[in-house]
Amino acid sequence: MRIILFLSLLICNELLAQPFYLPTLKFNYSAYEPYIDAKTMEIHHSKHHQGYVNKLNKAIQGNKYEQMDLRSILLNASHLPDNVKNNSGGHYNHSLFWDILNPVQRNENPSNELKIAIKNSFGSMDSLKMILGTAAAKQFGSGWAWLIVTPDKKLAVSSTSNQDNPIMDISSIRGIPIIGIDVWEHAYYLKYQNKRKDYLENIWSLLDWKIISNKYIEACNDSFLDRIRDDSWKEMKSFHLSFLKTKDAIEKSTKISDLSLLSSNLYANSVILVDSQRPEKFNSNEISNILNSIKRYCESLDKCIKSEKSRKTLLSKIYNIQEKVDFIKKMR
């Protein structure tokens, strides 16, 4: 009895420690027929999506990502381990996909606000269907096609490979998705085999435009769009990653030969940062002066390391850089 109780508590603790869960579908697997067959829905949801959730929870266990919400994880895709990036993307993408499908009582008409946005961006609903369908059909191999709200609150169509999505900083067109169409073969192959075009034509019969319209309004009012816009400064992200590695090495008293390579890379990244194209929010003389200060401090740090100055001197230099970096971070 004690063993059973112990095992039960152990299982409960493990479940409580899992931050992400498989969403429950609103309809039975068979309800999506004839557009998507029940077996595909079952495998896609209970096997593929569940697999992404399981692997994501395992990948973030005990590290800093465990305390982050899903979108914040995605925002840092360029610096994520592959197992975190791929599985966080897989979980987010599929969660959106299930949410916008309604085989029973779907609304076929976008809201007036979304109709106007579609007309402004694409000319007509038929044009949107053609552009989004083409993006999905031409996506080579596995991936997704998207309708997104961009940081300037306009609509755009894009496609991504594998489980990438437009929230990620590795995407060329970024924003909050309101439609995601899965073009991995596991989404359609049992019914359509190699006829991706037929699948893409039929998927429109499942889209619920009331849900999509609500997602459009939510996205337009979501402050996360500001985070995506501000996050588009890739040179700053690269510099910051290099800075953290250098700072950590100095604080751990890493040998000079290893520090020299890190400080050289840091200085090189600071030069690139000064010359980078900044988001509008950071286009000011004040920020220009701070970036030039960072560059000077990085150059000085590099020289101090190469001349083997004391650890106290190196820490003083790195904390000078930290002060400037923190000032910019507070503005983000």
MOUR-V992246 format. One record per pair of residues at least 12 apart in sequence whose ideal C-beta (glycine too) atoms are under 6 Angstrom apart, sorted by the first residue. I is the first residue (numbers start at 1). J is the second residue. D is the distance in Angstrom with one decimal. If there is no record, write none. Layout:
i->I j->J d->D
i->I j->J d->D
This chain:
i->18 j->57 d->4.6
i->20 j->53 d->5.4
i->20 j->56 d->5.6
i->20 j->57 d->5.7
i->20 j->91 d->5.9
i->22 j->49 d->5.9
i->22 j->50 d->5.0
i->22 j->53 d->5.1
i->23 j->95 d->5.4
i->25 j->98 d->5.8
i->27 j->103 d->5.9
i->29 j->41 d->4.0
i->29 j->42 d->4.7
i->31 j->103 d->4.8
i->32 j->103 d->4.8
i->35 j->202 d->4.4
i->35 j->205 d->5.3
i->35 j->206 d->5.4
i->37 j->190 d->6.0
i->37 j->191 d->4.6
i->39 j->190 d->5.8
i->40 j->190 d->4.7
i->44 j->186 d->6.0
i->48 j->186 d->5.6
i->49 j->94 d->4.4
i->52 j->87 d->4.8
i->52 j->90 d->3.3
i->52 j->91 d->4.8
i->53 j->91 d->5.5
i->55 j->87 d->4.4
i->56 j->87 d->3.8
i->56 j->88 d->5.5
i->56 j->91 d->5.5
i->59 j->83 d->4.3
i->59 j->84 d->4.7
i->59 j->87 d->6.0
i->65 j->84 d->5.8
i->70 j->92 d->5.6
i->71 j->167 d->5.9
i->73 j->88 d->4.8
i->74 j->88 d->5.8
i->74 j->167 d->4.4
i->74 j->168 d->5.3
i->75 j->231 d->5.6
i->77 j->168 d->3.6
i->77 j->169 d->5.5
i->77 j->170 d->4.9
i->78 j->169 d->5.0
i->78 j->170 d->5.2
i->79 j->241 d->5.8
i->86 j->163 d->5.2
i->89 j->163 d->3.4
i->89 j->164 d->5.7
i->89 j->165 d->5.6
i->90 j->163 d->4.2
i->93 j->144 d->5.8
i->93 j->163 d->5.8
i->93 j->165 d->5.6
i->93 j->180 d->5.5
i->96 j->177 d->5.9
i->96 j->180 d->4.7
i->97 j->180 d->5.3
i->97 j->182 d->5.4
i->100 j->207 d->5.9
i->100 j->208 d->6.0
i->100 j->211 d->5.3
i->100 j->212 d->5.6
i->101 j->206 d->4.5
i->102 j->208 d->3.6
i->103 j->206 d->5.6
i->106 j->208 d->4.1
i->107 j->208 d->5.7
i->107 j->209 d->5.0
i->107 j->210 d->3.7
i->109 j->209 d->5.7
i->110 j->209 d->4.7
i->110 j->213 d->5.2
i->111 j->213 d->3.7
i->114 j->213 d->4.6
i->114 j->216 d->4.7
i->117 j->155 d->5.2
i->121 j->154 d->5.9
i->121 j->155 d->4.1
i->131 j->157 d->5.0
i->132 j->145 d->5.8
i->132 j->147 d->6.0
i->132 j->157 d->5.2
i->133 j->200 d->5.3
i->135 j->157 d->5.3
i->135 j->159 d->4.4
i->136 j->181 d->5.0
i->136 j->183 d->5.2
i->136 j->200 d->5.2
i->137 j->197 d->6.0
i->139 j->159 d->4.5
i->139 j->183 d->5.2
i->142 j->162 d->5.8
i->142 j->184 d->4.4
i->143 j->160 d->5.6
i->143 j->161 d->4.4
i->143 j->183 d->5.7
i->144 j->160 d->5.4
i->144 j->180 d->5.4
i->145 j->159 d->4.7
i->145 j->181 d->4.5
i->146 j->158 d->5.0
i->146 j->166 d->5.5
i->146 j->177 d->4.9
i->146 j->180 d->5.6
i->147 j->178 d->5.6
i->147 j->179 d->3.9
i->148 j->166 d->4.8
i->148 j->175 d->3.7
i->148 j->177 d->5.0
i->149 j->175 d->5.1
i->149 j->176 d->5.0
i->149 j->219 d->3.9
i->149 j->220 d->6.0
i->150 j->175 d->4.1
i->151 j->225 d->4.8
i->151 j->228 d->5.3
i->151 j->229 d->3.6
i->153 j->220 d->5.1
i->156 j->173 d->5.6
i->158 j->173 d->4.0
i->169 j->231 d->5.7
i->174 j->228 d->5.3
i->176 j->219 d->4.1
i->178 j->212 d->5.5
i->178 j->215 d->4.1
i->178 j->216 d->5.2
i->178 j->219 d->5.9
i->179 j->212 d->6.0
i->230 j->279 d->5.7
i->230 j->332 d->4.8
i->232 j->279 d->5.7
i->233 j->279 d->5.3
i->235 j->272 d->5.5
i->235 j->273 d->4.9
i->235 j->276 d->3.7
i->238 j->269 d->5.7
i->239 j->269 d->4.3
i->239 j->273 d->4.7
i->242 j->265 d->5.4
i->242 j->266 d->4.9
i->242 j->269 d->4.7
i->245 j->262 d->5.9
i->246 j->262 d->4.4
i->246 j->266 d->4.9
i->247 j->318 d->5.1
i->249 j->262 d->5.5
i->250 j->314 d->5.0
i->250 j->318 d->5.4
i->256 j->308 d->5.7
i->259 j->305 d->5.0
i->260 j->305 d->5.5
i->260 j->306 d->5.9
i->263 j->301 d->5.5
i->263 j->302 d->4.2
i->263 j->305 d->4.6
i->266 j->298 d->5.2
i->267 j->298 d->4.4
i->267 j->299 d->5.5
i->267 j->302 d->4.5
i->270 j->294 d->5.5
i->270 j->295 d->4.4
i->270 j->298 d->4.0
i->274 j->291 d->4.9
i->274 j->295 d->5.1
i->290 j->324 d->5.2
i->293 j->324 d->5.6
i->294 j->321 d->5.9
i->294 j->324 d->4.9
i->297 j->320 d->4.9
i->297 j->321 d->4.7
i->300 j->317 d->5.9
i->301 j->317 d->4.1
